[in-house]
């Protein structure tokens, strides 16, 4: 981040460097476009992978699930090493390498002779995602103006959401137009475009001394924020996994309206409240975001109707729109610039784990009772986390008076 005071503490130097900088620089925009291309390629695989595994590869439901889930295994395993590597070698090599590795893996999909090779390619995609995701978030932290990390993430994350929204549509269109081969090649082209855009970003990581110790694989400063985002993301993951089934239970023809509303609320809230994470103490905003997400899941659970589902989805969208930038700002405030990659990797591990744990918890409770009970279970997790954050980070009176 820019705008630190000079070493000798000269007041004039501070006045010059503390002037707010522009957020929408050329580098910021190129990074966003790079992420849009990459996450569109990643989003393209969401509908295509299960269809490809079940169709040409002849997999049953169990092996379809294993094929899809293989991606997460290598992603979670390599994120800590990607964080350390991005701190030591820089963000640019991982951005370019991750994008090109993704392109190679997607281009090889049509050549896969059997399911085992396809699963191997999914593992390679997980490696690519670990490299690219961690480096992209660390680069964003590097270029964000001082005191505006939350706002930077609010706008930058729109590229991720748009990519995940547009990628599946593009994948299905290419599949209809020319079959799986065209679809996989289309994804590879997008990944190559991401790598090309990464070339124009340059190195953003702060200079590191040769004898500096390696950054931690699991950054302790990111554990608290990571647990907070785990609770909120678990609620969102459980909702996304079971909303299609619950929509039928409340009389809706499909989950499309609820998912569209959720996505639109997230996008609009990220824009409307973009500066909030930098103006409200991060812990306070994290607690509020978790509470709103918990209320949303609670409404979806207790009000067993179409309005209840839609209103719950909207509240969940507001909570998740505020949670991630607040966690991002809280984490960066606790680590030096040379350890940003490690911290971002640690936080993102909790996100990956939550996307697995949330659906498992909802599914387990739904099997014992109902989907609405499952929604209530993840609502309780988010509510408990909100209370813990609010109590744990409550300012002490003496410290507040001194401040």
Beta strands, then each sheet from edge to edge (+ up, - down):
end
